[in-house]
Amino acid sequence: MSNTNQNVAEQFIQYLNDEDFDKAESCLDPEFKFIGVMGTREGASVYMKDMRQMKLKYQIIKTFTADEDVCFWYMIDMGNKTVEASGWYQISNGKIKSFKVLFDPRPLLNDQ
């Protein structure tokens, strides 16, 4: 695993936090796939359209790497709620090919 893989994932998170969505999208493979607790998205531009609206903020707590994969344990500020989550980024040729996020959605569903 090279630091380039970790760096592209960390840079992606920083761009999202800075609301620099064009640079964030440049970190994604055009055929990017997102798998989340509450849905999926296919295509970098489709995913980034959502991110531009949601303006999530991330605080990375811990980073794990294995081969081409980077996994973060982080807090995601979703505006009126903050959730603890894990994100798994699969990187190929210096771009994020896919991203899977796991968290307990109950706080978002008002089912605490």
N, C-alpha and C positions, 0 to 999 in steps of 0.2 A: 504494500500500500504506500503510495507516495503522499507527501504532504499536499500535493496539488489537489487530490481528491478532497481531503479535509478542508483545504482552503476554499475550493469552489463552493462547498456547502456552507461554510462559515460566511463567505462573502455574500452568498445568496441571502442568508438571514440578515446580515448587516444592511444590504440594500433594501430589504423589506422594512426593517426598522427605520431606515432613513426615508422611506417612501419614494425611493428611486426605482420605480417599477420597470422602466426600460432596461436599466442595468441588471435588475433581478432577472428579467426574462432572458437576458443574454447568457445567464448561467444555465438555462434549461435547454435540453435537446428539443427541437421542434416537435418531436413525437412523444414528448413527456407525458407520463401518466401519473395521476394522483389518486390514491386510495385512502379514504378517510372514514371515520366513524359514521358520518352523516351523509356520505355520498362519494362519488368518483368524478374525475374530470379527465378528459383525453385531449392532449394538445397543449403546448406551452401557452399559446395566446388565450385559449379558453380558461385555463387556470388563472392566468395573470389578470384577466378581466375581473374575476371574483376577488382576487387579492387587492386590486385597486379600490374596490368598494369596501372591503372589510377592514383594511388597514390594521391588521394584527401586529402586535409587538411581541418579540421573543426575548426571553432572558435564558441563555444557555447555562445550565447547571453543570453538566458533564458531557464529554464527548467520548465516543467509543468508535474504533475503526477496525475493520477486518477486510483484507483484500481491497476491492473497489468500493466497499460500503462504508458509510459514515452514519452513525446513530447519535442523536442528541437526546438528552433528558433535559427538558426545558419547561419554563412557565410561559404560557401564551396568554397575553392580555387581549381579550376580545371586546374591549370597550367597557361594558358593564359587568363582565365576569372575567376571572382569571382561572385557567385550568392548568393542572400539571399534566404533561404529555411526553410521549416519546415519538421521535420522528426518525424514520429509516430512509436514508438517501442512497440510491444506487447510482453510481457514477460510471460513465463510459466515455472514453475519448475527451475527458476534461469537462463534460457537461452532465448535469443531473438528468438521468434517464427516467427515473421513477422515484416517487416519494410516498411512503405510507406513514400515516400518523395514527396513534392510538391514545385515547384518553377516556375517562368516564364522562359521558355526555349529560348525566343527570343534572348538574348545575345549570346547564343551558336549557334544559327542558322544565325548569322550575320544579324538579322532583328530587330535591335534596334529601 
